Amino acid sequence: MNNLEYKGYYGSIEYNKEYKCLYGKVLGMTKDSITYEGNTVEELENDFINAIESYLDGCEEMGIKPRRRLEHAH
């Protein structure tokens, strides 16, 4: 599998040659866009986890149900 996974959310792993960094977005989200980045795989994974946690915390604070991916995205 070439995607990140955390709490049922899957994220892409991309490389930006110009900026020499890794980045990605959570897959299968229909409306909400969750992105993350890092200079190393470890930084990318940490930012991915933090992005998911921030999204879930924000949903809880606003009293809305978090969106889930449409299907298993790997």
C-alpha positions as CSV (number, residue, x, y, z in Angstrom):
1,M,0.0,0.0,0.0
2,N,1.4,3.4,-1.0
3,N,-1.0,5.5,1.2
4,L,-1.0,6.7,4.7
5,E,-3.7,5.5,7.0
6,Y,-5.0,6.8,10.3
7,K,-8.4,6.2,12.0
8,G,-9.9,4.9,8.8
9,Y,-8.7,7.9,6.7
10,Y,-6.3,7.3,3.8
11,G,-3.9,9.9,2.4
12,S,-1.8,10.2,-0.7
13,I,1.9,10.6,-0.8
14,E,3.3,12.9,-3.5
15,Y,6.6,14.5,-4.2
16,N,7.2,18.1,-5.3
17,K,10.5,18.2,-7.2
18,E,10.6,22.0,-7.4
19,Y,10.3,22.5,-3.6
20,K,11.9,19.1,-2.7
21,C,9.1,18.2,-0.2
22,L,6.5,15.6,0.3
23,Y,2.8,16.4,0.4
24,G,-0.6,14.8,0.2
25,K,-4.3,14.9,0.8
26,V,-6.9,12.7,2.4
27,L,-8.5,10.5,-0.2
28,G,-12.2,10.1,-0.9
29,M,-13.4,13.2,0.9
30,T,-16.3,14.6,-1.1
31,K,-16.5,18.1,0.4
32,D,-13.8,18.7,3.0
33,S,-10.2,19.0,1.8
34,I,-7.5,17.9,4.3
35,T,-3.9,18.4,3.2
36,Y,-0.5,17.8,4.8
37,E,3.2,18.1,4.0
38,G,6.7,17.4,5.3
39,N,10.4,17.3,4.3
40,T,10.8,13.7,5.5
41,V,8.5,10.7,5.6
42,E,8.3,11.0,9.4
43,E,7.3,14.7,9.1
44,L,4.7,13.8,6.4
45,E,3.2,11.1,8.6
46,N,3.1,13.4,11.7
47,D,1.4,16.2,9.7
48,F,-1.1,13.7,8.3
49,I,-2.0,12.5,11.8
50,N,-2.2,16.0,13.1
51,A,-4.4,17.1,10.1
52,I,-6.8,14.2,10.8
53,E,-6.9,15.0,14.6
54,S,-7.5,18.7,13.9
55,Y,-10.3,17.9,11.4
56,L,-12.0,15.5,14.0
57,D,-11.6,18.1,16.8
58,G,-13.0,20.8,14.6
59,C,-16.0,18.7,13.7
60,E,-16.6,17.9,17.4
61,E,-16.4,21.6,18.4
62,M,-18.9,22.5,15.7
63,G,-21.2,19.6,16.6
64,I,-21.1,18.1,13.1
65,K,-20.5,14.5,12.1
66,P,-17.1,14.1,10.4
67,R,-17.2,13.1,6.8
68,R,-15.7,9.7,5.9
69,R,-14.1,8.6,2.7
70,L,-16.4,7.3,0.0
71,E,-14.8,3.9,-0.3
72,H,-11.6,2.1,0.7
73,A,-9.1,4.3,-1.1
74,H,-5.9,2.3,-1.4
